[in-house]
Amino acid sequence: MGDSKSTINPSDFNGSVDGEPVGIYFLKNANGLEMSVTNFGARVVELFAPDRDGNFADVVLGHSTLEDYVNFKGERFLGATIGRFGNRIANGEFFLNGKAYKLAKNDGSNSLHGGVKGFDMRVWKVEKAEANSIDFSLFSPDGEEGFPGNLSVKMRYSLTDENEFVVEHRAECDADTVINLTHHSFFNLHGEGCGSVNDHILRINADKFTPIDERMIPTGKLEDVSGTPFDFRVPTEIGKRLGEDDEQLKFGNGYDHNWVLGNPGEVKLAAVVEEPKSGRVLSVYTSEPGMQFYGGNFFDGKVVGKGGRPYGRRESFALETQHFPDSPNRPEFPSSVLKKGDSYYHVCKYVFGSVRAS
């Protein structure tokens, strides 16, 4: 890799899972932004972004070997592509065209992130790998994890010279189905394994969020963020209101909620995160109607990352652009149904920048 910033030994990712070949691929843009990706779960393993002085750090959580992803301990979804359905489906079931579909329950009574063997635990086919982009495909047969229809997925990761990490999902199905693909990198703009993210300053471009019950399933309401710890319309430290006596924070063990962004299909600014010490800034744009902000509440230090440092509670955040949780059971939410013959498209852009010290 020459002058690569990567600390990964490619031989630690060369192998096979379920008889399918696995490897690691390296992407780079003209400004020195670098990313390493494995086709096991189409995961981002490393992502190096500059601070205000041009110093790069790896800002995503991950592992240094394929084995650590396959035989995960604790957090399963590091850097992964999530499908067929991101987030939770209540009681592991939904109805479509009058028929009930039963899913695996892998989160209490819920189905979470596609079930026991979602797209994060599948080997994706690498269609094309170039210097700054990689194209994947995946076939999900009818009935996989309980979902209907033979689903064909195509996905591209690219690093543009505008310092955008772009994720594009496309899918088609030979039957009516439900779909909610999302990307699940866990970020720390200090650098992975480098302490709490509660000092990061977050803005979420949303007036409403979807409150949850004790099962972490949306109630169906779209609640105004005004006067709540969920109002990030003005940039606010992530940790500033975590100690408030708020039922929603208790249900989520902190922030693990969906914000309402607007019309599906229209690409809009969803969030901006700034880390004041380094000056790193991450902006998120998406065509999806919602975004899950997760504040790393369930990490407990048992997961040890690439740099040999444990990943502790609230030392990372995820911004998952998506349709709302439990959408198949909520006709009042934007529809997550993909009709036979129609095309699904979802774009998410993670844009890296920096600000000068104030």
Backbone torsions as a table, in degrees:
resi	resn	phi	psi	omega
1	MET	NA	-2.7	175.4
2	GLY	64.3	-116.5	-176.2
3	ASP	-89.3	22.2	-178.9
4	SER	-60.1	144.7	175.2
5	LYS	-81.8	-12.3	-174.1
6	SER	-61.2	143.1	173.3
7	THR	-104.6	4.9	-175.2
8	ILE	-82.4	135.4	169.7
9	ASN	-89.8	114.1	-175.8
10	PRO	-54.8	-30.6	-179.0
11	SER	-64.4	-22.0	178.3
12	ASP	-76.1	-6.9	176.8
13	PHE	-116.9	-5.1	178.5
14	ASN	-80.2	117.7	-177.9
15	GLY	-179.9	-157.1	176.6
16	SER	-146.2	150.4	175.0
17	VAL	-131.9	128.9	-177.4
18	ASP	54.2	33.4	177.6
19	GLY	78.8	3.9	-179.0
20	GLU	-105.5	138.6	-177.0
21	PRO	-70.6	139.4	-179.8
22	VAL	-125.2	144.1	175.7
23	GLY	-152.2	-171.4	177.1
24	ILE	-129.4	145.7	-173.2
25	TYR	-129.1	147.2	-173.4
26	PHE	-120.6	128.0	-179.7
27	LEU	-117.4	149.8	-179.6
28	LYS	-153.0	144.1	173.8
29	ASN	-107.0	-178.2	-174.7
30	ALA	-70.4	-15.6	-175.6
31	ASN	-100.0	3.8	179.1
32	GLY	94.5	-0.5	173.2
33	LEU	-64.7	130.4	-177.4
34	GLU	-131.7	151.2	-179.2
35	MET	-147.1	140.5	169.7
36	SER	-116.2	142.1	-171.1
37	VAL	-137.7	135.6	170.6
38	THR	-108.8	148.9	179.0
39	ASN	-82.7	-0.7	168.9
40	PHE	-78.6	106.0	-176.4
41	GLY	76.1	8.1	-175.2
42	ALA	45.1	55.3	-172.2
43	ARG	-95.4	140.9	166.8
44	VAL	-83.8	121.2	-176.6
45	VAL	-95.0	-41.9	178.4
46	GLU	-138.1	150.4	173.0
47	LEU	-150.3	112.6	-174.8
48	PHE	-100.0	121.6	-178.0
49	ALA	-126.8	147.5	-175.5
50	PRO	-85.5	152.2	170.1
51	ASP	-90.8	-170.3	-175.7
52	ARG	-64.9	-21.3	-179.2
53	ASP	-100.4	7.4	179.3
54	GLY	84.4	9.5	177.6
55	ASN	-85.7	130.5	-175.1
56	PHE	-94.5	145.4	171.8
57	ALA	-140.0	151.5	174.9
58	ASP	-78.5	115.8	-169.7
59	VAL	-107.0	13.1	175.8
60	VAL	-122.9	145.9	176.3
61	LEU	-75.0	148.5	179.4
62	GLY	178.5	-178.5	-179.3
63	HIS	-115.6	161.3	-177.5
64	SER	-97.5	-2.2	178.5
65	THR	-138.9	153.5	174.7
66	LEU	-60.9	-40.1	-177.5
67	GLU	-57.1	-38.1	-179.0
68	ASP	-67.0	-28.2	175.8
69	TYR	-78.3	-40.5	-177.7
70	VAL	-68.4	-46.2	-178.3
71	ASN	-104.2	57.4	-173.2
72	PHE	-63.9	149.3	172.9
73	LYS	-121.0	119.2	-179.0
74	GLY	85.8	-112.6	-173.5
75	GLU	-75.8	122.9	-176.0
76	ARG	-90.0	-26.7	-161.3
77	PHE	-100.3	16.3	-175.4
78	LEU	-53.8	114.8	173.1
79	GLY	70.8	10.7	-166.6
80	ALA	-89.3	163.2	166.2
81	THR	-89.7	129.9	-173.5
82	ILE	-106.0	132.5	177.2
83	GLY	-172.9	170.4	-0.8
84	ARG	-69.6	-24.3	-175.8
85	PHE	-131.5	110.3	176.6
86	GLY	-68.1	146.7	178.8
87	ASN	75.1	-162.6	-167.3
88	ARG	-99.7	144.4	169.1
89	ILE	-120.4	121.0	-172.6
90	ALA	-63.0	137.2	175.1
91	ASN	59.1	15.5	177.1
92	GLY	58.4	35.2	179.0
93	GLU	-156.0	156.8	173.0
94	PHE	-154.3	163.6	177.8
95	PHE	-112.1	138.7	177.1
96	LEU	-142.4	124.9	-177.8
97	ASN	54.1	37.1	176.3
98	GLY	81.3	1.8	-178.7
99	LYS	-111.5	140.0	178.3
100	ALA	-86.9	136.7	175.6
101	TYR	-120.0	127.2	-177.7
102	LYS	-100.8	128.9	-178.1
103	LEU	-113.9	162.3	174.9
104	ALA	-66.2	137.9	176.6
105	LYS	-97.8	104.7	-176.9
106	ASN	-120.0	16.5	179.3
107	ASP	-149.0	75.0	-171.6
108	GLY	63.7	-124.0	179.1
109	SER	-88.1	0.5	-175.2
110	ASN	-100.6	159.4	163.0
111	SER	-95.8	130.6	-175.7
112	LEU	-123.7	130.2	168.7
113	HIS	53.8	40.0	173.1
114	GLY	93.5	-3.5	174.3
115	GLY	101.4	-159.9	-173.5
116	VAL	-66.4	-40.5	178.8
117	LYS	-128.4	74.9	178.5
118	GLY	-78.1	-172.1	-176.9
119	PHE	-63.9	-20.9	178.2
120	ASP	-69.0	-21.1	-179.3
121	MET	-107.5	12.0	177.9
122	ARG	-102.9	152.8	172.9
123	VAL	-88.4	122.5	178.9
124	TRP	-90.0	145.2	176.1
125	LYS	-81.2	130.2	175.9
126	VAL	-85.7	112.4	-178.8
127	GLU	-82.8	-37.7	-178.1
128	LYS	-161.1	133.0	177.0
129	ALA	-124.9	122.3	179.2
130	GLU	-122.9	-178.7	-173.7
131	ALA	-61.5	-35.9	-175.9
132	ASN	-125.1	13.3	178.3
133	SER	-155.9	158.8	176.2
134	ILE	-144.7	135.6	-179.6
135	ASP	-110.4	131.4	179.4
136	PHE	-118.8	159.1	167.6
137	SER	-140.8	156.4	179.5
138	LEU	-150.4	138.3	174.3
139	PHE	-111.5	126.2	178.6
140	SER	-114.6	110.3	-174.3
141	PRO	-71.0	156.0	176.2
142	ASP	-50.7	128.6	178.0
143	GLY	90.6	-6.3	179.3
144	GLU	-61.5	124.9	-177.2
145	GLU	55.8	18.9	176.0
146	GLY	95.1	-5.2	-175.6
147	PHE	-85.6	143.4	-177.3
148	PRO	-81.8	152.0	170.6
149	GLY	88.1	148.6	172.2
150	ASN	-82.9	112.7	-173.3
151	LEU	-106.0	128.9	175.5
152	SER	-110.6	124.7	-175.4
153	VAL	-117.9	138.2	170.0
154	LYS	-126.4	141.1	-176.0
155	MET	-144.8	144.3	176.2
156	ARG	-128.5	134.2	165.9
157	TYR	-105.6	134.7	175.0
158	SER	-142.9	148.3	172.8
159	LEU	-110.7	112.2	-179.6
160	THR	-89.0	166.6	178.3
161	ASP	-78.9	2.7	169.4
162	GLU	-94.9	14.6	-179.4
163	ASN	61.5	37.9	174.9
164	GLU	-101.2	131.1	164.7
165	PHE	-96.7	108.9	-173.6
166	VAL	-105.0	130.0	176.4
167	VAL	-115.2	121.0	177.7
168	GLU	-121.1	124.2	177.5
169	HIS	-111.0	134.9	171.8
170	ARG	-132.1	145.3	179.1
171	ALA	-155.4	152.2	173.2
172	GLU	-140.4	153.5	-177.0
173	CYS	-139.1	149.5	-180.0
174	ASP	-90.0	8.5	175.6
175	ALA	-152.2	161.0	173.4
176	ASP	-60.4	137.0	-179.4
177	THR	-151.1	-178.9	171.1
178	VAL	-117.9	147.8	-176.5
179	ILE	-150.3	143.4	178.3
180	ASN	-158.3	83.6	-179.5
181	LEU	-86.5	144.3	177.4
182	THR	-153.3	164.3	178.0
183	HIS	-104.6	140.8	-170.1
184	HIS	-128.1	48.4	168.2
185	SER	-71.0	143.9	171.5
186	PHE	-103.7	123.2	-173.9
187	PHE	-106.3	148.6	164.3
188	ASN	-143.0	111.9	-173.7
189	LEU	-76.7	-7.5	165.8
190	HIS	-70.9	-29.5	-168.3
191	GLY	124.5	146.6	-175.9
192	GLU	-61.8	136.6	179.1
193	GLY	75.0	15.2	-173.9
194	CYS	-110.1	39.1	169.9
195	GLY	98.4	-171.6	-171.8
196	SER	-66.7	147.8	171.8
197	VAL	-99.1	5.7	-176.9
198	ASN	-67.3	-15.0	176.5
199	ASP	-89.1	-7.2	175.9
200	HIS	-66.6	143.9	-179.3
201	ILE	-101.4	122.6	-171.4
202	LEU	-114.8	135.3	166.5
203	ARG	-122.3	129.9	174.4
204	ILE	-118.0	126.5	-172.3
205	ASN	-86.7	64.6	-175.5
206	ALA	-148.7	138.6	177.6
207	ASP	-90.7	-17.5	-175.3
208	LYS	-136.6	158.3	172.0
209	PHE	-136.5	170.2	-179.4
210	THR	-105.6	102.2	179.9
211	PRO	-62.5	154.7	-175.6
212	ILE	-118.9	165.3	172.6
213	ASP	-99.0	-171.6	-175.3
214	GLU	-67.9	-15.1	175.4
215	ARG	-87.8	-0.3	-176.2
216	MET	69.3	29.2	176.3
217	ILE	-104.0	133.8	178.6
218	PRO	-56.6	143.3	177.7
219	THR	-77.4	-16.3	-175.8
220	GLY	104.3	-14.5	178.5
221	LYS	-79.8	152.5	165.7
222	LEU	-110.1	107.3	-170.9
223	GLU	-99.8	136.9	177.3
224	ASP	-66.0	135.4	-178.6
225	VAL	-77.2	-14.5	-175.7
226	SER	-54.4	130.5	176.0
227	GLY	75.0	11.8	-179.7
228	THR	-120.3	164.8	174.7
229	PRO	-67.8	0.0	-177.3
230	PHE	-100.6	8.8	178.1
231	ASP	-91.1	98.4	176.8
232	PHE	-111.3	24.4	178.9
233	ARG	-66.5	-30.6	170.2
234	VAL	-100.5	130.2	-177.4
235	PRO	-52.4	128.3	-173.0
236	THR	-141.1	142.6	174.6
237	GLU	-58.9	136.1	-178.2
238	ILE	-55.6	-41.5	-173.8
239	GLY	-85.4	-2.7	-169.9
240	LYS	-59.2	-38.4	-173.2
241	ARG	-114.4	12.8	-176.9
242	LEU	-64.9	-23.8	-178.7
243	GLY	-86.7	0.0	-177.7
244	GLU	-68.8	151.6	178.4
245	ASP	-82.3	85.2	-174.0
246	ASP	-131.1	128.3	-176.6
247	GLU	-59.6	-40.6	-178.4
248	GLN	-65.4	-38.8	176.6
249	LEU	-64.7	-34.9	177.8
250	LYS	-68.0	-44.4	179.9
251	PHE	-61.4	-37.9	-176.9
252	GLY	-91.9	-1.1	-173.5
253	ASN	57.2	33.7	-172.7
254	GLY	120.7	-149.4	179.3
255	TYR	-87.1	118.0	172.7
256	ASP	-156.9	65.6	-169.1
257	HIS	-136.3	163.5	180.0
258	ASN	-103.1	128.5	175.3
259	TRP	-100.4	148.1	-175.0
260	VAL	-94.5	115.1	-171.8
261	LEU	-98.2	-32.4	-177.4
262	GLY	136.4	-157.6	-168.8
263	ASN	-64.3	131.7	172.3
264	PRO	-61.6	141.7	177.1
265	GLY	94.0	-21.6	179.7
266	GLU	-93.5	118.9	-178.7
267	VAL	-75.2	124.0	-176.1
268	LYS	-142.0	161.2	175.6
269	LEU	-72.8	123.1	-179.5
270	ALA	-98.4	-41.6	-173.3
271	ALA	-159.5	156.4	173.0
272	VAL	-136.0	129.9	177.6
273	VAL	-121.3	130.5	178.2
274	GLU	-121.5	135.0	173.5
275	GLU	-107.1	107.6	-167.9
276	PRO	-63.0	-34.5	-174.4
277	LYS	-65.9	-48.3	-177.9
278	SER	-88.5	-21.7	-174.6
279	GLY	83.4	-0.4	179.4
280	ARG	-63.5	140.2	178.5
281	VAL	-130.3	135.8	174.7
282	LEU	-121.5	122.5	175.8
283	SER	-112.5	142.1	-176.9
284	VAL	-121.3	127.0	175.8
285	TYR	-119.5	146.3	-178.1
286	THR	-155.9	156.4	172.2
287	SER	-92.7	-2.2	-175.7
288	GLU	-84.5	158.8	-178.5
289	PRO	-82.3	-9.9	-176.4
290	GLY	-144.2	168.7	176.3
291	MET	-148.6	128.6	173.9
292	GLN	-88.6	122.8	170.6
293	PHE	-103.0	118.5	-179.9
294	TYR	-119.2	127.8	-172.9
295	GLY	-97.3	23.1	175.7
296	GLY	69.2	32.7	-171.2
297	ASN	-70.1	-25.1	-170.0
298	PHE	-102.3	1.2	172.4
299	PHE	-70.9	144.8	-175.9
300	ASP	-133.9	12.9	179.5
301	GLY	87.9	-3.9	-179.5
302	LYS	-79.9	-24.7	175.6
303	VAL	-83.6	123.4	177.5
304	VAL	-107.1	129.3	-171.5
305	GLY	-92.6	-168.5	-174.2
306	LYS	-56.4	-39.6	-176.4
307	GLY	-85.7	7.1	-179.6
308	GLY	82.8	6.8	-178.9
309	ARG	-100.5	139.9	177.7
310	PRO	-70.7	149.5	177.5
311	TYR	-98.8	108.3	-175.7
312	GLY	-93.4	175.8	-179.2
313	ARG	-61.2	132.3	177.2
314	ARG	59.0	35.7	174.6
315	GLU	-108.0	18.1	175.0
316	SER	-162.4	164.0	174.7
317	PHE	-140.1	153.7	174.2
318	ALA	-123.0	142.2	174.3
319	LEU	-125.9	96.2	-172.9
320	GLU	-102.3	109.5	179.4
321	THR	-79.7	137.9	-162.9
322	GLN	-168.1	170.5	157.0
323	HIS	-81.0	162.2	-172.1
324	PHE	-66.7	150.4	173.9
325	PRO	-57.1	146.3	176.7
326	ASP	59.7	23.1	179.8
327	SER	-56.0	-36.8	-179.8
328	PRO	-60.4	-23.0	179.4
329	ASN	-102.5	7.5	-175.7
330	ARG	-129.2	87.9	-178.8
331	PRO	-61.4	-18.5	179.4
332	GLU	-78.6	-14.3	177.6
333	PHE	-86.3	159.2	173.3
334	PRO	-54.2	136.0	-171.5
335	SER	-69.3	135.9	174.0
336	SER	-104.1	15.0	179.4
337	VAL	-78.7	130.7	170.9
338	LEU	-106.9	114.6	-177.7
339	LYS	-77.9	148.3	176.1
340	LYS	-51.2	128.1	177.6
341	GLY	88.4	-14.7	177.3
342	ASP	-84.1	166.8	-179.6
343	SER	-115.1	135.8	175.3
344	TYR	-97.6	134.8	175.8
345	TYR	-141.9	135.4	-178.9
346	HIS	-144.6	124.9	174.5
347	VAL	-119.5	138.6	175.0
348	CYS	-134.0	133.0	178.8
349	LYS	-120.7	121.9	171.8
350	TYR	-101.5	112.4	-171.7
351	VAL	-109.6	126.1	-176.9
352	PHE	-102.3	136.0	177.3
353	GLY	-149.6	-165.0	178.2
354	SER	-154.7	158.8	176.1
355	VAL	-127.2	151.6	178.4
356	ARG	-73.3	157.5	177.1
357	ALA	-64.8	140.1	-179.2
358	SER	-82.8	NA	NA
